[in-house]
Amino acid sequence: MEALPLQLEPPDVAAEVYAVGTSYLEQFSTTISKGIVSAYRTENDLKLIQSDAAIHSGSSGGAMVDRFGNVVAISVSGVTAPAEKFGISLNFFIPIADALKFLAVELVE
């Protein structure tokens, strides 16, 4: 199996993206949802990509890919409706270049 390519330049606002993850239970592995990049936010000095590409409990760390299949970010959190505890399609992703930097991962060619 070959790894997905990385795109270190973050996608533009309104770019089409896909979130890939394992939502809650293993039987739902490789769940894919489509969305767009809504905005860029900063939380505690951490740059985040905001998207409506759905992620759910258990999907943290899943890839966000662009329309070409390049990994552009990693899912980190989503906003839920407090009483109902369901996602409202307001989700956040760490750009892949930042994730690699925080993990001290250096790419070699």
Secondary structure as UniProt FT lines:
FT   TURN            13..14
FT   STRAND          16..21
FT   HELIX           26..28
FT   TURN            29..30
FT   STRAND          31..43
FT   TURN            44..45
FT   STRAND          46..51
FT   TURN            57..58
FT   TURN            60..61
FT   STRAND          63..66
FT   TURN            67..68
FT   STRAND          71..81
FT   TURN            82..85
FT   STRAND          86..95
FT   HELIX           96..102
FT   TURN            103..104
//
